[in-house]
């Protein structure tokens, strides 16, 4: 069978196997017999949409949403005796083994997305220019490469030493369509991993479709610029992080902060500050965060999170009492405070990957950590505080004090979304300050899942998990 000729068929479902062999030998959801090929732009776009299939399942929910908050110490452990999941314990203790189910889901799903893009790129390259114009090819490839970068960045932040540009342990970079014939591949360095992510994002920022609010669940030039800002921040490239964050803040696409903070998560993906999110269909709702991990496991805020967040107006807006039925008595019981960002009554509540408020804080962090224009950095933080109804403002003082203010603002504005609080702790080397038992940076990463290690004999396991 020729792997680079495609048929467009109705997407019947998402393959759920966690085996790496299945992942690498699997073709995009809209595929594939030799006698059927991309025959016009419409059919090519349908194939492109198929790349989004993994966003419907656990890879883009589950560990992606709640696990970093567990790692940061922001959730309590084992509040419901019958629903205390091993994965949650693993993240709370910063010992995420190779057999942890949730990281297996994430690795498999993100790897599928990367491989789907690789197949799509090859298929698009072989399409006749008369069938799909060069301009259309660039536009669709830009969107696809954004999705590949998005997936690779998550793989790097979970499984690689993303905070250390000199570290040899990045991710397994697969730049071409893979199958079971070429499973064995060494991990690239962190620097090499970032470089490939940046290549994809630069291309996407120039060629992906323009942002459209009604399509904010699809990759766009604006989303690519926002992810460039985040990526450069993680790399410590503060000048470029500020550049791209400012470009997003100055956008002419209609993306702006909601004037009332309370409206941000009420509106969810329809809020005007949403840049990229996870659109829900029936399958996605099944695995949506508040329907699965948070509610069923009873994930409630830890004492640390309550102490850090309770004095800000956003705490009251984002939390509520978690009243659940006791497993043994059947009586209603108060278990703690839940976060309404992820555990609420809305059936169509999608996961937010990028919103504009993050760009304010990336811009502020880039200025503060490079000790440049601290006044403008304070303005960025104060815009968010004023929007939230917080009376106090950040004063222009010194780099160290303002970095503390910045970290607190990240906690208040972005906690319980996709791990911003955890990544900020890591970037600023603050993990031990909030979790004194975690002094070894080798525990800041997850183990490479056993499926990868079993089939990819060249992939090195992360040091802490070598037994």
C-alpha positions as CSV (number, residue, x, y, z in Angstrom):
1,X,0.0,0.0,0.0
2,X,1.3,3.5,-0.9
3,X,1.3,5.5,2.3
4,X,1.2,8.8,0.6
5,X,-2.0,8.5,-1.3
6,X,-5.1,9.4,0.5
7,X,-8.9,8.9,0.5
8,X,-11.2,11.2,2.4
9,X,-13.6,9.2,4.5
10,X,-16.0,10.0,7.3
11,X,-14.1,10.1,10.6
12,X,-15.6,7.1,12.5
13,X,-13.6,7.4,15.7
14,X,-10.3,7.7,17.3
15,X,-8.0,4.7,17.8
16,X,-7.4,4.5,21.5
17,X,-4.5,2.1,21.7
18,X,-1.5,3.3,23.7
19,X,1.0,1.1,21.9
20,X,3.8,2.9,20.1
21,X,3.7,0.4,17.3
22,X,0.0,1.3,16.7
23,X,0.8,5.0,16.9
24,X,3.6,4.9,14.3
25,X,2.0,2.5,12.0
26,X,-1.3,4.3,12.0
27,X,-2.4,6.7,9.3
28,X,-4.4,9.9,9.6
29,X,-8.1,9.4,10.3
30,X,-9.0,10.4,6.7
31,X,-7.0,7.8,4.7
32,X,-6.0,5.9,2.4
33,X,-6.1,3.7,-0.6
34,X,-3.9,4.0,-3.7
35,X,-6.7,4.8,-6.2
36,X,-7.9,7.8,-4.2
37,X,-5.9,11.0,-3.8
38,X,-6.3,14.6,-2.8
39,X,-8.3,15.9,-5.7
40,X,-9.0,19.5,-4.7
41,X,-8.6,22.0,-1.9
42,X,-11.8,21.0,-0.2
43,X,-10.7,17.4,0.1
44,X,-7.3,18.5,1.3
45,X,-8.9,20.6,4.0
46,X,-10.9,17.7,5.2
47,X,-7.7,15.7,5.5
48,X,-6.2,18.6,7.5
49,X,-9.2,18.6,9.8
50,X,-8.5,14.9,10.5
51,X,-5.3,15.9,12.3
52,X,-7.4,17.4,15.0
53,X,-8.9,14.1,15.9
54,X,-6.7,13.5,18.9
55,X,-8.0,16.7,20.5
56,X,-11.3,14.8,21.1
57,X,-9.8,12.3,23.6
58,X,-7.7,12.1,26.7
59,X,-4.4,13.2,25.2
60,X,-5.5,16.8,25.1
61,X,-7.4,16.7,28.4
62,X,-6.6,14.3,31.2
63,X,-2.9,14.8,32.2
64,X,-2.6,17.9,30.0
65,X,-5.1,19.8,32.1
66,X,-4.9,18.7,35.8
67,X,-1.5,17.0,36.1
68,X,0.8,20.1,36.2
69,X,-1.4,21.6,38.9
70,X,-1.0,18.4,40.9
71,X,2.8,18.7,40.3
72,X,2.7,22.2,41.6
73,X,1.0,21.1,44.8
74,X,-2.2,22.9,44.0
75,X,-4.6,19.9,44.5
76,X,-5.2,17.7,47.5
77,X,-4.3,14.0,47.4
78,X,-6.9,11.2,47.8
79,X,-9.9,13.2,48.9
80,X,-12.3,10.4,47.7
81,X,-11.3,7.0,48.9
82,X,-12.8,5.2,46.0
83,X,-11.5,7.5,43.3
84,X,-7.9,8.2,44.2
85,X,-6.1,7.6,40.9
86,X,-2.5,6.5,40.7
87,X,-1.8,9.2,38.1
88,X,-2.7,11.9,40.5
89,X,-0.6,10.5,43.3
90,X,2.3,10.3,40.9
91,X,2.1,13.9,39.9
92,X,1.5,15.1,43.4
93,X,4.6,13.3,44.6
94,X,6.6,14.3,41.4
95,X,7.4,10.6,40.6
96,X,5.6,10.0,37.3
97,X,6.7,6.5,36.3
98,X,6.8,4.9,32.9
99,X,3.6,3.0,33.6
100,X,1.5,6.0,34.5
101,X,-1.6,5.8,32.4
102,X,-2.2,9.5,32.0
103,X,1.2,10.3,30.6
104,X,0.9,7.2,28.3
105,X,-2.3,8.8,26.9
106,X,-0.5,12.1,26.4
107,X,2.6,10.6,24.8
108,X,0.5,8.5,22.5
109,X,-2.0,11.2,21.5
110,X,0.7,13.9,20.9
111,X,2.8,11.4,18.9
112,X,-0.2,10.6,16.8
113,X,-0.8,14.3,16.1
114,X,2.9,14.7,15.0
115,X,2.7,11.7,12.8
116,X,-0.6,12.8,11.2
117,X,1.0,16.1,10.3
118,X,4.0,14.3,8.8
119,X,1.8,12.2,6.6
120,X,-0.2,15.3,5.6
121,X,2.9,17.2,4.7
122,X,4.1,14.4,2.5
123,X,0.6,14.0,0.9
124,X,0.3,17.7,0.3
125,X,3.8,17.9,-1.3
126,X,2.8,15.2,-3.9
127,X,-0.5,16.9,-4.8
128,X,-0.5,18.5,-8.2
129,X,-0.3,22.3,-8.2
130,X,-3.4,22.4,-10.5
131,X,-5.3,20.3,-7.9
132,X,-4.2,22.4,-4.9
133,X,-2.7,25.9,-5.5
134,X,0.7,26.7,-4.0
135,X,-0.9,29.4,-1.8
136,X,-3.5,26.9,-0.5
137,X,-0.7,24.4,0.2
138,X,1.2,26.9,2.3
139,X,-1.9,27.9,4.2
140,X,-2.8,24.4,5.1
141,X,0.7,23.4,5.8
142,X,1.1,26.4,8.1
143,X,-1.9,25.2,10.1
144,X,-0.7,21.7,10.2
145,X,2.8,22.7,11.3
146,X,1.3,24.8,14.1
147,X,-0.4,21.6,15.4
148,X,2.9,19.7,15.2
149,X,4.7,22.4,17.2
150,X,1.9,22.6,19.7
151,X,2.1,18.8,20.3
152,X,5.9,18.7,20.4
153,X,6.1,21.6,22.9
154,X,3.8,19.6,25.3
155,X,6.0,16.5,24.8
156,X,9.0,18.5,25.6
157,X,7.6,20.2,28.8
158,X,6.4,16.8,30.1
159,X,9.2,14.5,29.2
160,X,12.2,16.7,28.4
161,X,14.4,19.0,30.5
162,X,12.8,22.0,28.8
163,X,14.2,24.5,31.3
164,X,17.8,23.7,30.4
165,X,19.0,24.6,26.9
166,X,22.2,22.6,27.4
167,X,20.5,19.4,28.4
168,X,20.8,16.4,26.1
169,X,17.4,14.9,26.9
170,X,14.8,16.5,24.8
171,X,12.2,14.5,22.8
172,X,12.2,12.0,20.1
173,X,11.9,14.2,17.1
174,X,10.1,12.6,14.2
175,X,10.2,15.0,11.2
176,X,8.9,12.5,8.6
177,X,6.1,10.1,8.4
178,X,6.9,7.1,10.6
179,X,5.9,3.4,10.7
180,X,7.0,0.3,12.5
181,X,10.0,0.1,10.1
182,X,11.7,3.1,11.8
183,X,10.7,3.1,15.4
184,X,14.2,3.2,16.9
185,X,15.4,6.8,17.2
186,X,17.5,8.6,19.7
187,X,16.2,11.6,21.7
188,X,17.2,14.9,20.4
189,X,18.7,17.5,22.7
190,X,16.6,20.2,24.3
191,X,18.1,22.8,22.0
192,X,17.4,20.7,18.9
193,X,13.9,20.0,20.1
194,X,13.2,23.7,20.5
195,X,14.8,24.6,17.1
196,X,12.4,22.2,15.3
197,X,9.4,23.6,17.2
198,X,10.5,27.2,16.3
199,X,10.9,26.2,12.6
200,X,7.3,25.0,12.6
201,X,6.0,28.0,14.4
202,X,7.8,30.5,12.2
203,X,6.3,28.9,9.1
204,X,2.9,28.9,10.7
205,X,3.1,32.5,11.8
206,X,3.7,33.5,8.1
207,X,1.4,31.0,6.3
208,X,-1.3,29.6,8.5
209,X,-4.8,31.1,8.1
210,X,-5.6,34.5,9.7
211,X,-7.3,34.2,13.1
212,X,-11.0,34.1,13.1
213,X,-12.9,34.0,16.4
214,X,-15.5,31.5,15.1
215,X,-12.6,29.2,14.3
216,X,-10.4,29.7,17.4
217,X,-10.2,25.9,17.8
218,X,-8.0,25.8,14.7
219,X,-4.4,26.9,14.2
220,X,-3.8,30.4,13.0
221,X,-1.0,32.9,12.5
222,X,-2.0,34.7,15.7
223,X,-2.0,31.4,17.7
224,X,1.5,30.6,16.2
225,X,2.8,34.0,17.3
226,X,1.4,33.4,20.8
227,X,3.1,30.0,20.9
228,X,6.3,31.6,19.7
229,X,6.1,33.9,22.7
230,X,5.6,31.0,25.1
231,X,8.4,28.9,23.5
232,X,10.9,31.7,23.6
233,X,10.0,32.4,27.2
234,X,10.6,28.8,28.2
235,X,14.0,28.9,26.3
236,X,15.0,32.1,28.2
237,X,15.0,34.1,25.0
238,X,13.4,37.1,26.7
239,X,13.8,39.7,24.0
240,X,12.1,37.4,21.4
241,X,9.4,36.4,24.0
242,X,8.6,40.0,24.5
243,X,8.6,40.7,20.8
244,X,6.0,38.0,20.0
245,X,3.9,38.6,23.0
246,X,3.7,42.3,22.1
247,X,2.8,41.4,18.5
248,X,-0.1,39.3,19.8
249,X,-1.2,42.1,22.3
250,X,-1.2,44.6,19.4
251,X,-3.2,42.3,17.1
252,X,-5.8,43.7,14.7
253,X,-7.9,40.4,14.7
254,X,-10.3,41.5,17.4
255,X,-8.7,39.5,20.2
256,X,-8.9,41.6,23.4
257,X,-9.3,41.1,27.1
258,X,-12.8,40.7,28.4
259,X,-13.6,43.8,30.4
260,X,-15.1,41.8,33.2
261,X,-13.0,38.9,34.5
262,X,-16.1,37.0,35.6
263,X,-17.1,36.6,31.9
264,X,-13.9,34.9,30.8
265,X,-14.8,31.4,31.8
266,X,-18.5,31.9,31.6
267,X,-18.1,32.5,27.9
268,X,-15.3,30.0,27.6
269,X,-14.3,29.6,24.0
270,X,-16.6,32.4,22.9
271,X,-14.7,34.9,25.1
272,X,-13.0,37.5,22.9
273,X,-9.6,36.8,24.6
274,X,-9.5,33.2,23.5
275,X,-6.8,32.5,20.9
276,X,-6.8,28.7,20.7
277,X,-8.9,26.1,22.4
278,X,-10.4,22.6,22.3
279,X,-13.7,22.4,20.6
280,X,-16.1,19.8,22.1
281,X,-18.1,17.2,20.3
282,X,-19.7,14.2,21.8
283,X,-16.4,12.3,22.2
284,X,-14.6,15.3,23.6
285,X,-17.4,15.9,26.1
286,X,-17.0,12.4,27.3
287,X,-13.4,13.1,28.3
288,X,-13.8,16.7,29.1
289,X,-11.9,17.7,32.3
290,X,-14.8,18.5,34.6
291,X,-16.7,15.3,33.5
292,X,-13.8,13.0,34.2
293,X,-10.7,13.7,36.1
294,X,-11.8,16.6,38.3
295,X,-15.3,15.5,39.3
296,X,-14.9,11.8,39.4
297,X,-11.6,11.9,41.3
298,X,-12.7,14.7,43.5
299,X,-9.7,17.0,42.8
300,X,-10.0,19.9,45.2
301,X,-7.7,22.7,46.0
302,X,-4.8,22.0,48.4
303,X,-4.1,24.1,51.5
304,X,-1.2,25.6,49.6
305,X,-3.4,26.7,46.7
306,X,-6.1,28.2,49.1
307,X,-3.4,30.1,51.0
308,X,-1.8,31.5,47.9
309,X,-5.0,32.4,46.1
310,X,-7.7,33.2,48.7
311,X,-7.1,37.0,49.1
312,X,-7.6,37.8,45.4
313,X,-11.1,38.5,43.9
314,X,-10.5,35.8,41.3
315,X,-10.5,33.1,44.0
316,X,-14.2,33.6,44.7
317,X,-15.0,33.8,41.0
318,X,-13.1,30.6,40.2
319,X,-14.0,28.3,43.1
320,X,-17.0,26.7,44.7
321,X,-17.7,24.0,47.4
322,X,-17.1,20.5,46.2
323,X,-20.2,18.6,47.5
324,X,-20.1,15.0,46.6
325,X,-21.7,11.8,47.7
326,X,-19.8,9.7,50.2
327,X,-18.8,6.4,48.6
328,X,-19.6,4.4,51.8
329,X,-22.6,6.2,53.4
330,X,-24.2,7.7,50.3
331,X,-24.5,11.1,52.2
332,X,-23.6,14.4,50.7
333,X,-20.3,15.6,52.0
334,X,-18.1,18.7,51.7
335,X,-14.7,17.7,50.3
336,X,-13.1,21.1,49.8
337,X,-13.0,23.8,47.2
338,X,-13.2,23.0,43.5
339,X,-12.0,25.1,40.6
340,X,-14.8,26.3,38.3
341,X,-12.3,26.7,35.5
342,X,-12.5,23.0,35.0
343,X,-15.2,21.5,37.2
344,X,-18.5,23.1,36.5
345,X,-22.0,22.4,35.2
346,X,-21.4,23.5,31.6
347,X,-21.7,20.6,29.2
348,X,-19.9,22.5,26.4
349,X,-16.9,23.8,28.4
350,X,-13.8,23.4,26.2
351,X,-10.2,23.4,27.2
352,X,-8.4,26.7,26.8
353,X,-4.8,26.3,25.4
354,X,-4.0,30.0,24.7
355,X,-5.7,33.2,25.8
356,X,-4.6,36.8,25.7
357,X,-4.0,37.3,29.4
358,X,-1.1,34.9,29.2
359,X,0.6,37.3,26.7
360,X,0.4,40.1,29.2
361,X,2.3,38.0,31.7
362,X,4.8,36.6,29.2
363,X,5.6,40.2,28.2
364,X,5.9,41.2,31.8
365,X,8.1,38.2,32.7
366,X,10.4,38.8,29.7
367,X,10.9,42.4,30.8
368,X,11.4,41.6,34.5
369,X,13.7,38.7,34.0
370,X,15.9,40.7,31.6
371,X,15.6,43.7,34.0
372,X,14.3,45.9,31.2
373,X,11.6,48.5,31.4
374,X,10.1,47.4,34.7
375,X,7.5,50.2,34.5
376,X,6.0,48.6,31.4
377,X,6.1,45.2,33.1
378,X,4.2,46.6,36.1
379,X,1.6,48.0,33.7
380,X,1.0,44.6,32.1
381,X,0.4,43.0,35.6
382,X,-1.8,45.9,36.7
383,X,-4.0,45.7,33.7
384,X,-5.0,42.2,34.8
385,X,-5.3,43.2,38.5
386,X,-7.6,46.1,37.6
387,X,-9.7,43.9,35.4
388,X,-10.1,41.4,38.3
389,X,-11.2,44.1,40.7
390,X,-8.1,43.9,42.9
391,X,-7.4,47.2,44.5
392,X,-3.6,47.0,45.0
393,X,-1.2,47.6,42.2
394,X,2.4,46.4,41.5
395,X,4.8,49.2,42.2
396,X,8.1,49.6,40.2
397,X,10.7,48.5,42.7
398,X,13.5,46.0,41.8
399,X,13.8,42.9,39.7
400,X,13.6,40.4,42.6
401,X,10.5,41.9,44.2
402,X,8.8,42.3,40.9
403,X,9.5,38.7,39.9
404,X,7.7,37.6,43.1
405,X,4.8,39.8,42.2
406,X,4.8,38.3,38.7
407,X,4.7,34.8,40.0
408,X,1.8,35.6,42.3
409,X,-0.1,37.1,39.4
410,X,0.5,34.0,37.3
411,X,-1.0,31.9,40.1
412,X,-4.0,34.2,40.4
413,X,-4.7,34.6,36.7
414,X,-3.6,31.3,35.0
415,X,-3.7,28.5,37.6
416,X,-5.7,25.4,36.8
417,X,-5.7,25.9,33.0
418,X,-2.9,23.9,31.4
419,X,-0.1,24.0,34.0
420,X,1.0,27.7,33.9
421,X,1.6,27.7,37.7
422,X,3.9,24.6,37.5
423,X,5.9,25.8,34.5
424,X,6.4,29.2,36.2
425,X,7.8,27.5,39.3
426,X,10.2,25.5,37.2
427,X,11.3,28.5,35.0
428,X,12.0,30.6,38.1
429,X,13.5,27.7,40.1
430,X,10.9,28.0,42.8
431,X,9.7,24.4,43.0
432,X,11.5,23.7,46.4
433,X,10.1,26.9,47.8
434,X,6.5,25.6,47.5
435,X,7.3,21.8,47.7
436,X,10.3,21.6,50.0
437,X,10.6,17.8,49.5
438,X,11.3,18.2,45.8
439,X,14.9,19.4,45.6
440,X,16.0,17.2,42.7
441,X,15.3,18.8,39.3
442,X,15.3,15.3,37.8
443,X,11.8,15.0,39.4
444,X,10.5,17.9,37.4
445,X,10.0,15.6,34.4
446,X,7.9,12.5,33.7
447,X,9.3,9.1,32.8
448,X,9.3,8.3,29.1
449,X,6.3,5.9,28.8
450,X,7.1,2.2,28.8
451,X,5.6,1.7,25.3
452,X,8.2,4.0,23.8
453,X,11.1,2.5,25.8
454,X,10.0,-1.0,24.9
455,X,9.9,-0.5,21.2
456,X,12.4,2.3,20.7
457,X,15.7,0.8,21.9
458,X,17.6,4.0,21.3
459,X,15.5,6.3,23.4
460,X,17.1,7.0,26.8
461,X,14.9,7.0,29.9
462,X,15.1,10.1,32.2
463,X,17.7,9.5,34.9
464,X,15.4,9.6,37.9
465,X,13.4,6.7,36.5
466,X,16.3,4.3,35.7
467,X,16.0,1.6,38.3
